[in-house]
């Protein structure tokens, strides 16, 4: 793979995943009860959640207008907040103790079916497992082993 072009340093910092939710309020409850995240901001269409150093943003994928449109083939569905978007997102969260978190989240009943057998080691140097939120968004938790 070629090296990226040289650029002046922009000082990029941490990233924060923003995941779509059909019902932000219900998603906040789910993240609090099952994943241990605490809400630090919440309104009808947006929430900020934190656990330790991890932060997630949830936004309302609540546009149902696409369901009743007569001409879906002629013009694109493009509000960006269509309800069908919820469950199509994913993020990866680095953790210090992936095995302890696996045990905790297994008990919470949020494991993705690919992870019911335990934490796996990848060929690119991580130990990780996958979970699903209330809407079906994928959250993978990992630790670098190299």
Residue, then its C-alpha position, 0 to 999 in steps of 0.5 A: x500500500x503506498x504511503x499517504x501524501x505528505x501534508x502539514x500536520x492538522x493536529x487531529x485528535x480523538x474520534x467520536x462515533x455517532x450512531x443512528x437510533x430509531x428512538x434516542x430515549x430507548x437507546x440511551x436506556x439500553x446503553x446505560x443498562x446493558x453497556x454501562x454508559x452514562x448520558x451526559x446530554x440528551x434531548x429528543x434527537x441526540x444524546x452524548x454517552x460516556x463510559x470511562x474515556x469512551x464517548x458515543x453520540x446517538x442521533x435520531x434516525x426517525x424519518x419515516x417519510x420514505x415509507x409513503x413516497x410514491x416515487x422512490x425510484x425517481x428521486x433518491x431518499x436523502x434526508x439523511x435521517x431515514x429510520x432504515x439507517x439505524x442498525x447499519x453503523x459500526x464502531x470499534x472501541x479500544x479497551x484495557x481489559x478486553x476479557x473482563x469487558x467480554x464477561x460483563x457484556x456477555x452477562x448483559x446479553x449484547x454479544x453478536x452471534x460471532x462472539x458467543x464463543x469468546x474473545x478472538x485473536x485476529x491476524x492483524x494483532x488484536x483480541x476482540x469481540x463484537x456486540x449489538x446495540x438496541x438498533x443492531x449497530x455493531x460495536x466491536x471492543x478490542x485490545x492491541x496485542x502487538 
